[in-house]
Structure formats: C-alpha cells, structure tokens
Amino acid sequence: MEGSRCGAGAQAGLGLNRADGGEELLLFLQGGGACWNAGTCVPSPYQFGPLCDYGQLCLLDASGGQQPTATFVREPDPYPADGGGAWPSQLATVEDSLLFDRTLPDNPFRAATFVFVPYCTGDLHAGDAEQVYPWKQGTFSETSRFTMHFWGARNMEAYLQRLQVTFPSVRRVWLMGASAGGYGAQLNLERVRRAFPSAEVHVLADSAPLIRSVHFEQWKQAWSLQLPSGCEGCDAGLPGVAGHLLESYPDSRQALLSYDEDKVIAWYFLAGPGLEEFLNPPVVSFQQELSALQATYDISTSGGTFRLPGNEHVMFGGYGVRRPDGGTTAPFPSRDGGMDLRAWVHAWATGDGGWR
C-alpha cells in the first residue's frame, strides 16, 4: 500500500475481510520478534545477534545468530500486492481461529470487518526511523550497507487513514495483537482512538506484557519509538506506558493474556547476550516483572489479565480453532476454574461483568 514500508523498503499493506455495515472493526496486528541493531536486523559472520554475543565470529545460521531476530525484515518484498509472498503463510496462522468465524452465533466479532496488519518492520509496529547498517553476506564478502526501515508507526498512520475513508461510520474497534503485534496494539491505542474519535476502542494484547526491558533505550534510539503523547513516565520504560494507558483511557477496556514463565518474552526483554541465557531465559525475573505489571492492572478501572501457568508463548490458540474435520477445539480453562479463555474474551469484548 502506498505510504507503507517493510524493513527492506518494499511496500507493506493490509488484509481485509469485509462485513456488511462497516460499523465494527477488528484490527489484528501480526507478531514476529524485534530487531534493533546490525546484529539483530542484518546479521552476518561478523555482525550477529545476541545468541552468539557481539564482536566474535559466529557461524550459527539461526535467529539471533546469523539470522534476524524479527520476521521479514530482510525480505525484498514479503507482502506483494498480488497476495503472494508471505501473505498465505501469515494468514494461515490466524484464519482457523474461532475469533474470525462468522458462523458462530455467540461470536461477538462475527459482524466486524477483519483487518489483518502484517509485520515486517521489527519495531513492535511503533517505529518511525531509518537506520543504515553494515553487513557481510559471507566471511570473505565485501562489506555492504543495508537501510532498515523502522516504519511501524508510520505504516499504522497510513493504514488508519485508508480505513477512515473506507469505513466512515465505525462505532466500535477491537484492537488485538499477539507477541510483537500485542505490543503494537497497545502502543497504537492512542493512534487508533485519534483516527476514530467517535468510536469505542478496546485493546487485547496476547503475550505482550509491558514490562521492563534491558534493551529499552536501544529501542527508543534505533526505532525513534513512538510513545503515547503527554506521558511523563513513558521515557523511563514500558511499565510507565502501561500505567499511562490504563489511567488515561478508562473507557478503553485493556486486556492482557500471558503465561507465567513466557520464555520468549523473558529472553527478548530481560536476557543478556550469549547462548546460556538463550537456553535458560530469566523466567524468575520475568515472573517478578509480570506480577508488578498485574498489580497496575488490578488497581485500574479499565484493565484485566488472564494468566496461565507455563512457559509457552502466544495464547490465542486457546480461544478455540476450527479443526480440519469441521469440529472445534475447547478453550483453555482458567487456573481458578472460573471463566475459560473464550468466555473471558467475550466478556472483554462486550463489557459484561467478570472479565476483570
């Protein structure tokens, strides 16, 4: 779509599944890691990611070694206008979810237009910068330069302008995302509210807790990270962003799904470089950060959390998916025997009691 860019410079875009009326939108932001320097965006034998540490020879052909720690940031055109490239594989990650099943009478989203926002900028859908990084294709190759487009926030502005024109009568927006997309959903809550000032906007972030990160200052600088306006505590870290959003937008229901020991987020946010912390992420520190964040949600009037034991990453599959035989999987039960995940998401979506 014109006005958008992926990491390597090609245009990005939107996927739409239209419903009649155009009064409700479900925006789903795709995840896929993050990158913030020559080692994590364009690794090479001498410029590589945190798995192998920096400044030493690394020939590990893996994410965090000689591969980027974010999806599609080096792909020349991951989302072409003809619907090829990575579109089919990325849509396949969500299209079987019962969230998008219009045939289910109890699905509160069945009448919404579904908007799929792909991910290819490595910046949690929240950057507005370009950086030039040196890199080598092989050990004896000449050094080249790669221009990385951290355009996540700029892309969202372009998408929302298009959606404003296409759907002028929107009265309700559900803003969702998983992993990096969940962070993008939260970091773009203010932007979406500004685009649809007459609509109610509610956000659901899966496996995207706004906890402290050892990389936060690097992210701010590399991405020109677009933080909520008027937030005095946001420059200090992502917990300040969470507190600001919960306090500033009490009419936006803000929900978080998280496993207690999410190894992916523990590594991305809290681990130092090297193989040891990749293999054994600091999940104890993650638990402490998550509990502190939950306390912020608990004292708010607009936030709610759904936590499960385990070290997995991304919970949306536990809402329920359509099986190949036509049946559906059961939703994940809550740890206390109360609402299961599907009922909880429905309560969040409708504002009925119990979801907090």
N, C-alpha and C positions, 0 to 999 in steps of 0.2 A: 504494500500500500504506500502511496506517495507520502513522503514525510516521515517514514519509519526506516530504521536501520537495524540489521543484525550486527554481531560483533565484527565480522569481516567486511561489512559495508553494504551487503545486499539488502534490498528492501525486505521488511518483515510483513506482517499482515494479521488479519483476523479470520476466524471461522465463525459462521453464523448458522444457526438452526432456528428459523423464524417461527413464531407463533402468531395467531390472529390477535389483533388488537394493539399490540405494541405497548401495553401499559406496564409490563413487568419484564425486567431483565435479570438474567443470572450470568454474571461475569465470572468465568473460571480462569484463573491465571496459572499457567503451567510452571512446574518447578524444573530443577536440573542443575543444582550446585551453584557455585560462585567462583569468580576469579578476580584478582586484584593486582597482579604484577606480571613481569616477564616469566616468572617461574610457574604461575598458575594459569595464565591465559595462553601463552605460546611457548611451552616447554621445548627444550632441545637438550642434547647431551651436556651442554654447559649452562643452560638456563632452565631449571626444572622446578617442580613443585615441592610442597612441604613433606611429602612422603620420603623423599631422599635427602632432604635438607638442601641448603644453598651453598654454592661455591665448591662443590666436589663433583667428580664425574659420576653420572647416573645413566645407566643404560636400561632402566626398567621401563618397559613400554606399557605403562598403566596410568590411570588417573592419579595425579599427584606425583608421578614420576616423569615420563616423557609425554604425557597426555594432559590436556587441560582439565582443571577441576570443575568445569562448567560445560554444559552441553552446547554444541553447535557454534561455539564462539569462533572457530577457525573455518567452518564450512563456508564455501564461496556463495552458496545460495540455498540454505536449508529449507526455505518455505517459498517455493516459486508460485507464481500466480496461477499456474495450471493445476495446482493441488497435488503435485507430486512431491518429490524430495522426502522430507521428514514428516510431512503432514499425515499420511496414513498411519505411520507407527506411533506418532504422538497422540492422535485422536483415539487410537486403539487403547491407550492407557486409561481412558475415561468413558468411552462410548457404551460400555456394558454396565456402567453404574446405574442403579435404580434412581439416582438423582435426576437422570435425563430420560426417564421412562414416562412418556406422556399417557400411557395406557393405564397407569395405576391411579385409581380414583382418590387414594389418600395421599398422593404425592403433592405437596404444596407448591412445587415448582412446575407442575405439568403445563400451566398456561403461560409460562415465561418464554421469551426468546433467549436461547442459549448462545452465549458469546464465549468462544474459546480463544484465549490470548496465549499464543505460543511464546517460548522463552529461548532467546539466543544472544542475550547481552551480558550475561554473567554478573549482573549488578542488582539482583533482587528486584527487578522491574523498577528501579528507583534512581538510576544514574543520569547524568547529563554532562558527559565529558568525552573527550577523545585522548588516548594516550598512544605514544609510539614506542614499541618495544623491540630491542634487538633479539634475533634468534638464529639458530642454525638448523637446517634440515638433517644434517648428519655430522659426525665428528670432524670430517675434513672439508665440509662445505664452507663456502664464504658466508660471512655474517650478513643477514638480510634484516630489513626492518618491517614491522607489522603494525599497522594502525588499527587499534582496538576501539570500537565504538561502544562506549558505555551509554547507551541511549534509552535505557528502560523507561525513565520518567518521560523523556521526550516522546517516545513511542506511545505511551499511555495518553499523553495530551492529544496526539494525532488521532488515536482510536476514539477517544471520547468526543472529539469534535465531529467525527464521522457519525458516531452513534447519536449525538444530539440532533443532527439533521435528519437522520433516518428514523429515529423514534422520538418525535417531539412531545408525545403525550405520556412519557414514563412517569409512573407514580410510585413504583417500588423497585429497588435494586438490591439483589443479593450478590455480594462481592465475596468470592471464595477463591481459595488457592491452597496448594499443597507444597510443603517444603519452601523452596525459594519463591514459589507462587504465593504461599501463605504470607511470607514476609512482604511480598509485593502488594497483596491485598490490604494489609494493614498500613503500609507506607503510602498507599494511594487512596486511603479512605477519604481524606480531606479533598483530594483532587476530584474524586467521583462525586462527592457531595456538592462541590462547586459546579460541576458540569450539569448536575440535575438538582437544582436548588428547591424544586417543588416536590421532590420525591423523598420517600424514606429510604435510607441506605443502611444495610446491616452487613456485617463482615464476619466470616468464618474462616479461621486460619488453621490448617491441618499441619501439625508437626513443624510449627514456626513460632516458637516462643521468643518473645523479645527480651532475651537475657543478655547479660554482659558478654562481650567478645574481646579476645586479645587482639583481634585484627581491626577493631572499630575505627581507630584513627587512620589506618591504611585504607579502609573502605571509604571513609569520608573524603580523603585526599584523591584517591585514584578515580573514584566514580563521580566526584562532586555530588555526593549523596544528598538527595533532595528530602530534607526533613520537614515535618509539619511547621507551618508558619506560626510565629508567636510562641514557640515552645522554648522557654528558658533552659530547661533541663535536658533537651534533646541532644545538645552537643556533647554531653558527658557520657552518653551511651544509650543503647536501645531500651533499657528499663525506663528511662525518662520518657521515651516515645510512648511506651505502653501507658504510663501514668497520665501523660498529656491527653492521649486519645480517649481514654476512659473518662477523664474528668471533663474534657471539652465537648464531648458529643454524647451526652447521656441518653439522647433519643435514638442513637445507633446501637443496636444490640451487637456486642462484640464477643465472639466465642472463640475458644482455643481448644484444639484437640492435641494431646501429647502423651507419649509413653514416658514412664518414669525414668528410663535409662536410655533414651534415644542416642545410640552410638554415633549416628551420622552428625547430628547437631553438636553433640559433645566434642567430636573431632574438629568440625569446621569452626566452632566458636571458641573452644577452650584449650585445645591441644597445642603443644609446641611442635616444632618440626621434627622429623625423624620417624623411623619405622616403628619404634617401640610404642609411641603414643597413637600411631595409626592402628596398630594391632590391639592396643589396650587403651581406648579413649577414656578421658577422665570423667566417667559417668557419676562418680560421687559428687564432684564439683557441679556437674550438670543438675543433679537432683537438688542440690542446695539452691542453685540459681532458679530452678523451676518452682521450688516451694516459695521462695521470696516473691517471685512474679505472681504466683497464685494468690498470695496474700493481698497483692494490689488489686487483683480481680475481685477478691471476696469482699473488699470494703467498698467497691464501686456499686453504682446502681445499674450499670449497663453491661457488665462483664460476666462471663461464665466459663467454666472449664470442664472438660471431660478427659480425665486421666485414666490410663490403664497401666498395669504393671507390664514390664518387658523392656527389651532394648531395641525393638523394631522401629522403623521409620515409615511414616505415612499411614494414616488410619482410615482413609476414605473407603477402602475396600470393605471395611466392617460395617458400612451403611447398608450394604447389600448389592449384589451384582446379579445380572441375568446370566444363567448358565447356558452352555450350548444346547442342552436338551429342552430349553424353554423354562425350566424352573428357576428359582432364585435362591441365593444363599441367605442364611439367617443373619441378622445384625449382631454385632458384638454386644454381649451383656455388660452392664456396668459392674464395677468391682463390689458395690454395696448391694447389688440385687435390685436397684431401682430402675429408672428408665434405661432401656437399651439405647445404643447409639442412634438408631433410626428415629426412635421416638423423641430422643433428646434434640436431634437436628430439626425435627418437625416442630417441636416446641419453640426452639430458637427462631425458626422461620416465621411462625405465626404470632409469636409473642405470648403464647399461652404460659401459664404458670409451671414451675418445676424445672425449667432448663438451667436456672442459675444455681 
